[in-house]
Amino acid sequence: MNLEGKLIGNRYEILEIIGKGGMATVYKAQDQILKRYVAVKVLREEFTTDEEFIRRFNTEAQSAASLTHQNIVSIYDVGNQDNIYYIVMELIQGKTLKQIIDEDGVLPWKWSLNIAIQIASALEVAHKNSIVHRDIKPHNIIITEDGIAKVTDFGIAKAVSNSTITAFGTTIGSVHYFSPEHARGGYTDSKSDLYSLGVVMYEMLTGRVPFDADTPVSIALKHMQEKPVEPIKLNPSIPYSVNKIIMKAMEKDLNLRYQSATEMLKDLNMALKNPDGNFVKTSSNEMAYTQRINTVGEENYRNIKSNANEEKEKKKKGRLRQFFEKYPAAKYIIIIILLILIPVVGFFGTQAVLNWGRVDDVNLPNFVNMTKEEAQQAAEEAGLQLEIIEEFNSEIEAGKIISQEPQYIEGYLVKENSTVKLKISKGENIKVVPKVVGKTREEAEEEIKAAEFEVEVIEEASDKLKAGFVIRQDPEGNEEVNAGETIKIYVSTGIKQITMEHVIGQKEADAKKTLTDLGFEVNVVYEEDMSKDDGTVLKQSIDVGTTVDEGTEVTLTVNKIEKIKEGTVNINLKSLTGGQIDKDEDGNEINPSVKLKVTVNEDTVVDEYVRKDNENYSLTVSGKGTVTIKVFIDGVKKGSDRTLNLNSDKPVLTID
């Protein structure tokens, strides 16, 4: 059904299709009352036959409409007309995150982290309001021209009922972004959204989804059974902490995953400040292999697996049938080969059974947290050799095993007499950080390395110290930290000079970005100039070519043309005139009318005779911003001047 050119809800004029999805078609429309452009999402016809779906759809959409956040697409209205169910929402100018990934491939990690922070911030607000998205994916995230992430379709995925899925053989969302519990048909909550956000981050930073296959069933099984390849292995430029955040968000066990959007948001913000820090808390079970977990959706999981096996068998039989139809003699050749091989295989199979008890595989012990003596005894009992390396460790007490290679897995077998590598803790190695602020870079590096620390040099402009001297350090001098830690020193490059560029005529966002990137602090004020385009820069406070210090403030004057808007004025003439109408002896009304004059900003908009007992005289006024309204009856001004703010949501003024 194409609704272009139609008016729905007696308010929204449908202009054009701007997108199509699995459950709805999205149109650009104009709100005839507020005179603004909006997006109208109309449900596909097949969904409107399910009463349970429609009930949930209305409930969830109305709940989502209560969310107010800069990273959530606002919902203005929900309704239906002639079996057309629709949602009216904010119209965003931009691209979906999926389009950006498809166009650019792997995205910069800082940009991706900034987008993830905005999405997590939106989820935080939604989850605190008991709204779970259930369909977080790049297709549902719009990036505006200013780089703002907007999440759409909040709460709508929950509306899909079992009968809808059965009837139409589909589900809302993409299986590529499903959490394991969602894939197996189990209970989904806020932590399911965080898993999906982890998948979105994975795709932004690697250019691909963590799990892919020929069929949705196969992808669902991968989400439930397989561990993803760590994104840092596909893109080595990903910082250590960002890799850990993604892997924690995508934990299959709900208890090992982030427990709230707030918790994940804290780590995302920390990663911007300390990208290589080891602050992401993970469970000691993080290296464990896949375990069987009983869930509400266990039967769904078995059905998915059974369907996948049936699918494989059909393909296999089809290939065999084609082969034998093409080569009929092949059947007889295979039979002859089998008659020759069966006695040989039987002989060697018998020998294998006789030698079965002599297999030299042994169980691998769990050496972690053992002492050196305990590890040596366990290795001797298991028939294994040890290779021990000592290292300082601030978390494991001295003398205890930190890690082993191969790692311990319950029931894992290794060859007898093979070597296991162990790392044993030497405990903490505390050193005092030298104070190097005010020293030259060379002096600072020499002192820090002599104190058994690593050093990282970060250059930044300074208006206090000459180039080449240390401005500050982290950690500060005289603090006690573990040897081998990295000490950051910030070295002055002097005061950076920047040159003013020409931005007059540019759009506000473009001009701000240009000057911010150069190092200016940008302040914006607004003026109205009807001869210039709305939103363009009219003036700049610093002349082109002027050289100033980095951080200097520049003021941009931007053209802001106020739009003409409408409001309603209700006048109670009966109240203003007394409303008494006399009659003569024959019952005829005497002087039933008065001369009414109404001005808006001194312009007359009404000048006519009206009945003085009219209680509901109404007129529409228009203008910009706040307008001044005066009422005259028979040439006499009634009351003081009234004002009406046409920029308010529902501008109405009652005069009585």
C-alpha positions as CSV (number, residue, x, y, z in Angstrom):
1,M,0.0,0.0,0.0
2,N,1.5,3.4,-1.0
3,L,0.1,6.3,1.0
4,E,1.9,9.1,-0.8
5,G,-0.3,12.2,-1.2
6,K,-2.8,11.0,1.5
7,L,-3.7,12.6,4.8
8,I,-3.7,10.3,7.9
9,G,-4.9,11.2,11.3
10,N,-6.5,14.3,9.8
11,R,-3.2,15.9,10.3
12,Y,-0.2,14.3,8.6
13,E,0.2,14.7,4.8
14,I,2.3,11.9,3.4
15,L,4.9,13.2,1.0
16,E,7.3,10.4,0.1
17,I,8.7,7.0,1.1
18,I,12.1,7.3,2.8
19,G,12.6,3.7,4.0
20,K,11.2,0.2,4.2
21,G,11.8,-2.5,6.8
22,G,10.6,-5.9,7.9
23,M,7.7,-4.6,9.9
24,A,6.9,-1.1,8.5
25,T,7.3,1.5,5.8
26,V,8.6,4.9,6.8
27,Y,7.3,8.1,5.1
28,K,8.3,11.7,5.2
29,A,5.2,13.8,6.1
30,Q,4.2,17.3,7.0
31,D,2.3,18.0,10.2
32,Q,-0.5,20.3,9.0
33,I,-1.1,21.8,12.5
34,L,2.5,22.5,13.6
35,K,3.8,23.0,10.0
36,R,6.8,20.8,10.5
37,Y,8.3,17.8,8.8
38,V,8.0,14.4,10.6
39,A,8.7,10.7,9.9
40,V,5.6,8.5,9.9
41,K,6.2,4.7,10.4
42,V,3.3,2.7,9.1
43,L,2.9,-1.0,10.0
44,R,2.8,-3.5,7.1
45,E,-0.6,-4.9,6.4
46,E,0.2,-8.5,7.5
47,F,0.9,-7.3,11.1
48,T,-2.5,-5.6,11.4
49,T,-4.4,-8.9,11.5
50,D,-2.9,-9.9,14.9
51,E,-4.9,-8.3,17.7
52,E,-2.4,-9.3,20.4
53,F,0.4,-7.7,18.3
54,I,-1.6,-4.5,17.9
55,R,-2.3,-4.3,21.6
56,R,1.3,-4.7,22.5
57,F,2.3,-2.3,19.7
58,N,0.2,0.5,21.1
59,T,1.3,-0.1,24.7
60,E,5.0,-0.3,23.8
61,A,4.9,2.7,21.5
62,Q,3.1,4.8,24.1
63,S,5.7,3.8,26.7
64,A,8.6,4.7,24.4
65,A,7.0,8.1,23.7
66,S,7.6,9.0,27.3
67,L,11.4,8.8,26.7
68,T,13.2,12.1,26.4
69,H,16.9,12.0,25.6
70,Q,19.2,13.6,23.0
71,N,20.2,10.2,21.7
72,I,16.7,8.8,21.3
73,V,14.4,9.6,18.4
74,S,11.4,11.3,19.8
75,I,7.9,9.8,19.3
76,Y,5.2,12.5,18.8
77,D,2.1,10.6,18.2
78,V,0.6,7.0,17.9
79,G,-2.7,6.2,16.1
80,N,-4.7,4.3,13.6
81,Q,-7.0,5.1,10.7
82,D,-8.9,2.7,8.4
83,N,-6.8,-0.2,9.7
84,I,-3.6,1.8,9.1
85,Y,-1.5,1.7,12.3
86,Y,1.2,4.4,12.5
87,I,3.8,6.1,14.7
88,V,4.8,9.8,14.2
89,M,8.3,10.6,15.2
90,E,11.1,13.1,14.8
91,L,12.5,13.4,11.3
92,I,16.3,13.0,11.4
93,Q,18.6,14.2,8.7
94,G,21.5,11.8,8.4
95,K,22.6,8.2,7.7
96,T,22.1,4.9,9.5
97,L,25.1,3.5,11.2
98,K,24.8,0.5,8.8
99,Q,25.1,2.7,5.8
100,I,28.2,4.3,7.2
101,I,29.8,0.9,8.0
102,D,28.9,-0.3,4.5
103,E,30.5,2.8,2.9
104,D,33.6,3.2,5.1
105,G,34.3,-0.4,6.4
106,V,36.4,-0.3,9.6
107,L,35.7,2.9,11.5
108,P,38.2,4.8,13.7
109,W,38.2,3.5,17.3
110,K,37.7,6.9,19.0
111,W,34.7,7.8,16.7
112,S,33.2,4.3,17.3
113,L,33.7,4.7,21.1
114,N,31.9,8.0,21.0
115,I,29.0,6.5,19.1
116,A,28.9,3.5,21.5
117,I,28.8,6.0,24.5
118,Q,25.8,7.8,23.0
119,I,24.0,4.5,22.4
120,A,24.7,3.3,25.9
121,S,23.5,6.6,27.3
122,A,20.2,6.1,25.5
123,L,19.9,2.5,26.8
124,E,20.7,3.7,30.3
125,V,17.7,6.1,30.3
126,A,15.4,3.5,28.6
127,H,16.3,0.7,31.0
128,K,15.8,3.0,34.0
129,N,12.3,3.5,32.7
130,S,11.8,-0.3,32.3
131,I,11.9,-0.2,28.5
132,V,14.1,-2.8,26.8
133,H,14.8,-2.2,23.1
134,R,15.4,-5.8,21.9
135,D,16.5,-4.8,18.4
136,I,19.7,-2.8,18.8
137,K,21.5,-3.0,15.4
138,P,23.3,-0.4,13.1
139,H,20.1,-0.2,11.0
140,N,18.2,1.3,14.0
141,I,20.9,3.9,14.8
142,I,20.9,7.2,12.8
143,I,23.9,9.4,12.8
144,T,23.0,13.1,12.2
145,E,25.1,15.5,10.2
146,D,26.5,16.8,13.5
147,G,27.7,13.3,14.5
148,I,24.9,12.7,17.0
149,A,23.7,9.1,17.4
150,K,19.9,8.7,17.5
151,V,18.4,5.3,18.5
152,T,15.0,4.6,17.0
153,D,12.3,1.9,17.4
154,F,12.5,1.8,21.3
155,G,10.2,-0.9,22.8
156,I,8.5,-1.8,19.5
157,A,10.3,-5.2,19.1
158,K,8.6,-6.4,22.3
159,A,5.2,-6.1,20.5
160,V,5.9,-9.1,18.3
161,S,3.7,-12.0,19.7
162,N,4.2,-15.7,19.1
163,S,1.3,-15.8,16.8
164,T,2.8,-13.1,14.6
165,I,6.1,-15.0,14.3
166,T,4.3,-18.2,13.5
167,A,2.0,-16.7,11.0
168,F,4.5,-14.8,9.0
169,G,7.7,-16.9,9.6
170,T,9.7,-13.9,10.7
171,T,11.0,-12.0,13.7
172,I,11.7,-8.4,14.3
173,G,15.4,-7.7,14.2
174,S,18.4,-9.3,12.7
175,V,19.8,-12.6,14.0
176,H,23.3,-11.2,13.5
177,Y,22.8,-9.0,16.5
178,F,20.7,-11.4,18.7
179,S,21.9,-12.2,22.2
180,P,22.2,-16.0,22.9
181,E,19.1,-15.9,25.1
182,H,17.2,-14.2,22.4
183,A,18.4,-16.6,19.8
184,R,17.3,-19.6,21.8
185,G,13.9,-18.0,22.5
186,G,14.6,-17.4,26.2
187,Y,13.8,-14.5,28.5
188,T,15.4,-11.2,27.3
189,D,16.1,-8.1,29.5
190,S,18.3,-5.1,29.5
191,K,21.5,-7.2,29.4
192,S,20.3,-8.5,26.0
193,D,20.5,-4.9,24.7
194,L,24.1,-4.7,26.0
195,Y,25.1,-7.9,24.1
196,S,23.7,-6.4,20.9
197,L,25.6,-3.2,21.6
198,G,28.8,-5.3,21.9
199,V,28.0,-6.8,18.4
200,V,27.5,-3.3,17.0
201,M,30.9,-2.1,18.4
202,Y,32.5,-5.3,17.0
203,E,31.1,-4.5,13.5
204,M,32.1,-0.8,13.7
205,L,35.7,-1.7,14.6
206,T,36.2,-4.7,12.3
207,G,33.9,-4.0,9.4
208,R,32.1,-7.4,9.9
209,V,29.7,-9.1,12.3
210,P,31.2,-11.7,14.8
211,F,29.0,-14.5,13.5
212,D,27.9,-15.2,10.0
213,A,26.5,-18.2,8.0
214,D,24.3,-19.2,5.1
215,T,21.1,-19.4,7.2
216,P,19.6,-17.6,10.2
217,V,19.4,-20.9,12.1
218,S,23.2,-21.4,11.7
219,I,23.9,-17.9,12.9
220,A,21.7,-18.4,15.9
221,L,23.6,-21.6,16.8
222,K,26.9,-19.7,16.6
223,H,25.6,-17.0,19.0
224,M,24.7,-19.8,21.5
225,Q,27.7,-22.1,21.0
226,E,30.8,-20.3,19.6
227,K,33.2,-17.8,21.1
228,P,33.8,-14.9,18.7
229,V,37.3,-14.1,17.3
230,E,38.6,-11.3,19.5
231,P,38.2,-8.0,17.4
232,I,41.8,-7.0,18.3
233,K,43.0,-10.0,16.2
234,L,41.1,-8.6,13.2
235,N,42.1,-5.0,13.8
236,P,45.3,-4.6,15.8
237,S,44.7,-0.8,16.2
238,I,41.9,-1.5,18.6
239,P,43.0,-0.5,22.1
240,Y,43.3,-3.2,24.8
241,S,40.5,-1.8,27.0
242,V,38.1,-1.5,24.0
243,N,38.7,-5.1,23.1
244,K,37.9,-6.2,26.7
245,I,34.7,-4.1,26.8
246,I,33.4,-5.7,23.6
247,M,34.2,-9.3,24.8
248,K,32.6,-8.6,28.2
249,A,29.4,-7.2,26.6
250,M,29.2,-10.3,24.3
251,E,29.6,-12.9,27.2
252,K,27.1,-15.7,26.6
253,D,26.6,-16.1,30.4
254,L,24.4,-13.3,31.6
255,N,26.2,-13.2,34.9
256,L,29.6,-12.5,33.2
257,R,28.1,-9.7,31.0
258,Y,27.7,-6.1,32.0
259,Q,24.9,-5.9,34.5
260,S,23.7,-2.5,33.5
261,A,24.1,0.2,30.8
262,T,25.5,2.5,33.6
263,E,28.3,0.0,34.3
264,M,29.2,-0.4,30.6
265,L,29.0,3.4,30.1
266,K,31.5,3.9,32.9
267,D,34.1,1.6,31.1
268,L,33.4,3.2,27.7
269,N,34.2,6.7,29.2
270,M,37.3,5.3,30.9
271,A,38.5,3.8,27.7
272,L,38.5,7.3,26.1
273,K,40.8,8.5,28.8
274,N,42.9,5.4,29.3
275,P,42.6,3.2,26.1
276,D,45.3,0.7,27.1
277,G,44.3,0.5,30.8
278,N,43.4,-2.8,32.5
279,F,40.3,-1.6,34.3
280,V,37.6,-3.8,32.7
281,K,36.5,-6.3,35.4
282,T,36.0,-9.8,34.2
283,S,35.2,-13.1,35.9
284,S,37.8,-15.8,36.5
285,N,35.6,-18.0,34.3
286,E,36.2,-15.8,31.3
287,M,38.6,-18.4,29.7
288,A,36.3,-21.3,30.3
289,Y,35.0,-23.3,27.3
290,T,31.4,-23.4,26.3
291,Q,29.1,-25.0,28.9
292,R,25.6,-26.3,28.7
293,I,23.1,-23.9,30.3
294,N,19.5,-24.9,30.9
295,T,17.2,-22.1,29.9
296,V,13.6,-21.3,29.4
297,G,14.2,-21.6,25.6
298,E,16.0,-25.0,25.8
299,E,13.4,-26.7,23.6
300,N,13.6,-23.8,21.0
301,Y,17.4,-24.4,21.0
302,R,16.9,-28.2,20.3
303,N,14.4,-27.3,17.5
304,I,16.9,-24.9,15.9
305,K,19.7,-27.5,16.1
306,S,17.4,-30.2,14.7
307,N,16.4,-28.0,11.8
308,A,20.0,-27.2,11.1
309,N,20.9,-30.9,11.0
310,E,17.9,-31.7,8.7
311,E,19.1,-28.9,6.4
312,K,22.6,-30.3,6.2
313,E,21.3,-33.9,5.5
314,K,19.0,-32.6,2.7
315,K,22.0,-30.8,1.1
316,K,24.2,-33.9,1.4
317,K,21.6,-36.3,-0.1
318,G,20.9,-33.9,-2.9
319,R,24.6,-33.7,-3.8
320,L,25.0,-37.6,-3.7
321,R,21.9,-38.0,-5.9
322,Q,23.3,-35.6,-8.5
323,F,26.7,-37.4,-8.5
324,F,25.2,-40.9,-9.0
325,E,22.8,-39.6,-11.8
326,K,25.8,-38.1,-13.6
327,Y,28.1,-41.2,-13.0
328,P,25.9,-44.4,-12.8
329,A,28.9,-46.7,-12.8
330,A,30.3,-45.0,-9.7
331,K,27.9,-47.1,-7.5
332,Y,29.5,-50.4,-8.6
333,I,33.1,-49.0,-8.2
334,I,32.4,-47.9,-4.6
335,I,31.0,-51.4,-3.8
336,I,34.1,-53.1,-5.1
337,I,36.4,-50.7,-3.1
338,L,34.4,-51.4,0.1
339,L,34.7,-55.2,-0.3
340,I,38.5,-54.8,-0.5
341,L,38.8,-52.3,2.4
342,I,36.5,-53.9,5.0
343,P,38.8,-56.8,5.9
344,V,41.8,-54.4,6.2
345,V,39.9,-51.9,8.3
346,G,38.7,-54.8,10.5
347,F,42.2,-56.0,11.2
348,F,43.5,-52.6,12.1
349,G,40.4,-51.8,14.1
350,T,41.0,-54.9,16.2
351,Q,44.6,-53.9,16.8
352,A,43.3,-50.4,18.0
353,V,40.9,-52.0,20.5
354,L,43.7,-54.3,21.8
355,N,46.0,-51.2,22.3
356,W,43.2,-49.0,23.7
357,G,44.4,-49.3,27.3
358,R,47.9,-48.0,26.4
359,V,47.0,-44.4,25.4
360,D,49.5,-42.1,27.0
361,D,47.2,-39.0,27.5
362,V,46.9,-37.7,31.0
363,N,44.5,-35.2,32.7
364,L,45.9,-31.6,32.8
365,P,45.9,-30.4,36.5
366,N,44.8,-26.9,37.4
367,F,48.0,-25.3,38.7
368,V,46.7,-21.8,39.2
369,N,47.0,-20.5,42.8
370,M,49.1,-23.5,43.8
371,T,52.5,-23.0,45.4
372,K,55.6,-24.0,43.5
373,E,56.0,-27.1,45.7
374,E,52.3,-28.1,45.2
375,A,52.7,-27.6,41.4
376,Q,55.8,-29.8,41.3
377,Q,54.0,-32.6,43.2
378,A,50.9,-32.4,41.0
379,A,53.1,-32.5,37.9
380,E,55.0,-35.5,39.2
381,E,51.8,-37.4,39.9
382,A,50.4,-36.6,36.5
383,G,53.7,-37.4,34.7
384,L,54.3,-33.9,33.4
385,Q,57.3,-31.6,33.1
386,L,57.3,-28.0,34.3
387,E,58.9,-24.8,33.0
388,I,58.6,-22.1,35.7
389,I,59.0,-18.3,35.1
390,E,59.0,-15.8,38.0
391,E,57.5,-12.3,37.6
392,F,56.3,-9.5,39.9
393,N,52.5,-9.3,40.3
394,S,50.5,-6.9,42.4
395,E,47.4,-9.0,42.6
396,I,48.7,-12.6,43.3
397,E,50.7,-13.2,46.5
398,A,54.3,-14.2,46.2
399,G,54.9,-17.9,45.7
400,K,51.5,-18.6,44.0
401,I,51.0,-19.7,40.4
402,I,49.6,-16.8,38.3
403,S,48.8,-18.7,35.0
404,Q,49.6,-21.8,33.0
405,E,50.0,-22.8,29.4
406,P,48.1,-24.8,28.2
407,Q,45.2,-23.3,30.2
408,Y,43.2,-25.6,32.5
409,I,40.0,-27.0,31.1
410,E,38.1,-29.7,33.0
411,G,38.6,-33.0,31.4
412,Y,41.3,-31.7,29.0
413,L,44.0,-34.3,28.1
414,V,47.7,-33.7,27.3
415,K,50.5,-36.1,26.3
416,E,52.3,-37.7,29.2
417,N,55.7,-36.2,29.9
418,S,54.8,-33.0,28.0
419,T,55.9,-29.6,29.4
420,V,53.5,-27.1,31.1
421,K,54.7,-23.5,31.3
422,L,53.9,-21.8,34.7
423,K,54.2,-18.2,35.8
424,I,54.8,-17.8,39.5
425,S,54.3,-14.5,41.4
426,K,57.2,-12.7,43.0
427,G,54.7,-10.4,44.7
428,E,54.7,-6.6,44.5
429,N,57.8,-4.7,43.5
430,I,57.0,-1.2,44.9
431,K,59.0,1.8,43.7
432,V,58.8,5.5,44.3
433,V,58.0,7.6,41.3
434,P,60.6,10.4,40.8
435,K,59.3,14.0,40.6
436,V,60.2,15.3,37.1
437,V,57.9,18.3,36.6
438,G,59.9,21.3,35.4
439,K,62.8,19.2,34.1
440,T,63.8,18.7,30.5
441,R,62.4,15.8,28.6
442,E,65.8,14.1,28.5
443,E,66.3,14.4,32.2
444,A,62.8,13.2,33.0
445,E,63.1,10.1,30.8
446,E,66.5,9.2,32.3
447,E,65.3,9.4,35.9
448,I,62.1,7.5,35.3
449,K,63.9,4.6,33.5
450,A,66.6,4.5,36.2
451,A,63.7,4.0,38.8
452,E,62.6,0.9,36.8
453,F,59.5,2.4,35.2
454,E,58.4,2.7,31.6
455,V,57.9,6.2,30.3
456,E,55.3,7.6,27.8
457,V,55.8,11.1,26.4
458,I,52.8,13.2,25.5
459,E,53.3,16.6,23.9
460,E,50.9,19.5,24.5
461,A,50.9,23.3,24.2
462,S,51.6,25.4,27.3
463,D,51.5,29.1,28.0
464,K,53.7,28.7,31.1
465,L,56.7,26.5,30.2
466,K,59.1,26.7,27.3
467,A,59.2,23.9,24.7
468,G,60.9,20.7,25.9
469,F,60.1,21.0,29.6
470,V,57.7,18.7,31.6
471,I,54.4,20.4,32.4
472,R,52.9,17.5,34.6
473,Q,53.2,13.8,35.1
474,D,50.9,10.9,35.9
475,P,51.3,9.4,38.5
476,E,52.6,12.3,40.4
477,G,56.1,12.4,42.0
478,N,56.8,10.5,45.2
479,E,53.8,8.1,44.7
480,E,54.5,4.4,45.3
481,V,53.6,2.1,42.4
482,N,54.7,-1.2,41.0
483,A,58.0,-1.3,39.1
484,G,57.4,-1.6,35.4
485,E,54.3,0.6,35.4
486,T,54.2,3.4,32.7
487,I,54.7,7.0,33.9
488,K,53.2,9.6,31.6
489,I,55.0,12.9,31.2
490,Y,53.4,15.8,29.4
491,V,56.1,17.9,27.6
492,S,55.5,21.5,26.6
493,T,55.6,22.4,22.9
494,G,55.2,26.1,23.8
495,I,52.2,28.2,23.0
496,K,50.6,27.0,19.8
497,Q,49.7,29.7,17.3
498,I,46.7,29.3,15.0
499,T,45.5,31.3,12.0
500,M,41.9,32.5,11.5
501,E,40.1,31.1,8.4
502,H,37.2,32.5,6.4
503,V,33.9,30.9,7.5
504,I,31.3,33.6,6.6
505,G,28.6,32.0,4.4
506,Q,29.2,28.5,5.8
507,K,26.6,26.5,7.7
508,E,26.8,26.9,11.5
509,A,27.9,23.3,12.1
510,D,30.5,23.3,9.4
511,A,32.0,26.6,10.6
512,K,32.1,25.5,14.2
513,K,33.9,22.2,13.2
514,T,36.4,24.1,11.1
515,L,37.3,26.5,13.9
516,T,37.2,23.9,16.7
517,D,39.5,21.6,14.8
518,L,42.0,24.5,14.4
519,G,41.9,25.1,18.1
520,F,39.5,28.0,18.6
521,E,36.9,28.2,21.3
522,V,33.7,29.0,19.4
523,N,30.9,31.2,20.7
524,V,27.7,31.6,18.7
525,V,25.1,34.5,18.7
526,Y,22.1,34.9,16.4
527,E,20.7,37.6,14.2
528,E,17.9,37.7,11.6
529,D,18.8,38.7,8.0
530,M,16.0,37.9,5.5
531,S,18.4,38.4,2.6
532,K,20.7,35.5,3.6
533,D,20.1,31.8,4.0
534,D,18.9,30.5,7.4
535,G,21.7,29.0,9.5
536,T,24.6,30.5,7.7
537,V,27.4,32.6,9.3
538,L,26.9,36.3,8.8
539,K,30.0,37.6,10.8
540,Q,33.1,36.4,12.5
541,S,34.8,38.4,15.3
542,I,38.4,37.7,14.2
543,D,39.5,38.8,10.8
544,V,40.7,36.2,8.3
545,G,44.5,35.6,8.4
546,T,44.9,36.9,12.0
547,T,47.3,34.7,14.1
548,V,46.3,34.2,17.7
549,D,47.1,31.8,20.6
550,E,45.4,28.3,20.6
551,G,42.2,28.4,22.7
552,T,41.3,32.0,21.7
553,E,37.5,32.6,21.6
554,V,35.9,33.6,18.4
555,T,32.3,34.7,18.1
556,L,30.2,33.7,15.1
557,T,27.0,35.6,14.2
558,V,24.6,33.1,12.6
559,N,21.5,33.9,10.7
560,K,18.4,32.7,12.4
561,I,15.1,33.4,10.6
562,E,12.2,32.9,12.8
563,K,9.3,31.1,11.1
564,I,5.8,32.4,11.0
565,K,3.6,30.3,13.3
566,E,-0.1,30.3,14.2
567,G,-2.0,30.4,17.5
568,T,-5.6,30.6,18.7
569,V,-7.4,33.5,20.5
570,N,-10.7,32.8,22.2
571,I,-12.8,35.8,23.1
572,N,-15.8,35.6,25.5
573,L,-17.8,38.6,24.2
574,K,-20.6,37.9,26.6
575,S,-18.2,38.5,29.5
576,L,-16.7,41.6,28.0
577,T,-20.0,43.3,27.1
578,G,-22.3,42.1,29.8
579,G,-24.1,40.0,27.3
580,Q,-27.6,41.5,28.0
581,I,-29.7,41.9,24.9
582,D,-33.0,43.9,25.3
583,K,-36.2,43.2,23.4
584,D,-39.1,45.5,22.4
585,E,-42.8,44.8,23.0
586,D,-42.9,42.5,20.0
587,G,-40.0,40.4,21.1
588,N,-37.5,41.8,18.7
589,E,-33.9,42.1,19.9
590,I,-32.6,45.6,20.4
591,N,-28.9,46.3,19.6
592,P,-27.9,42.6,19.7
593,S,-24.5,43.3,18.0
594,V,-21.3,45.3,18.8
595,K,-18.4,46.4,16.6
596,L,-15.4,44.1,17.4
597,K,-11.8,45.0,16.4
598,V,-8.8,42.9,17.2
599,T,-5.2,43.9,16.4
600,V,-2.0,41.7,16.3
601,N,1.1,43.8,16.7
602,E,-1.0,46.9,15.7
603,D,-2.2,45.1,12.5
604,T,-6.0,44.8,12.4
605,V,-7.0,41.2,11.9
606,V,-10.8,41.4,12.8
607,D,-13.1,44.4,12.2
608,E,-16.7,43.3,12.2
609,Y,-20.1,43.3,14.0
610,V,-20.6,40.3,16.3
611,R,-23.3,39.3,18.7
612,K,-22.5,40.5,22.2
613,D,-23.8,37.3,23.8
614,N,-21.3,35.2,21.9
615,E,-19.2,33.2,24.5
616,N,-17.0,31.3,22.1
617,Y,-15.8,33.7,19.5
618,S,-12.5,32.3,18.1
619,L,-9.9,33.4,15.6
620,T,-6.5,32.2,14.3
621,V,-3.5,34.6,14.6
622,S,0.0,34.3,13.0
623,G,3.4,35.9,13.5
624,K,6.9,35.4,14.8
625,G,7.8,34.7,18.4
626,T,5.6,36.7,20.9
627,V,2.7,38.8,19.5
628,T,0.8,41.6,21.2
629,I,-3.1,41.4,21.0
630,K,-5.5,44.3,21.6
631,V,-9.3,44.0,21.7
632,F,-11.7,47.0,21.0
633,I,-15.5,46.9,21.4
634,D,-17.4,49.8,19.8
635,G,-14.1,51.6,19.5
636,V,-13.3,51.2,23.2
637,K,-10.2,49.2,24.2
638,K,-11.1,46.3,26.5
639,G,-8.5,45.6,29.2
640,S,-4.7,45.8,28.9
641,D,-2.5,44.5,26.0
642,R,-2.3,40.7,25.9
643,T,0.7,38.7,24.6
644,L,0.7,35.2,23.0
645,N,4.0,33.2,22.6
646,L,3.6,31.4,19.2
647,N,6.7,29.3,19.9
648,S,5.0,27.4,22.7
649,D,3.7,23.8,22.1
650,K,0.0,24.8,21.9
651,P,-0.3,28.6,21.7
652,V,-3.8,29.5,22.9
653,L,-5.0,32.8,24.5
654,T,-8.4,33.2,26.2
655,I,-9.8,36.7,26.7
656,D,-12.8,37.2,29.0
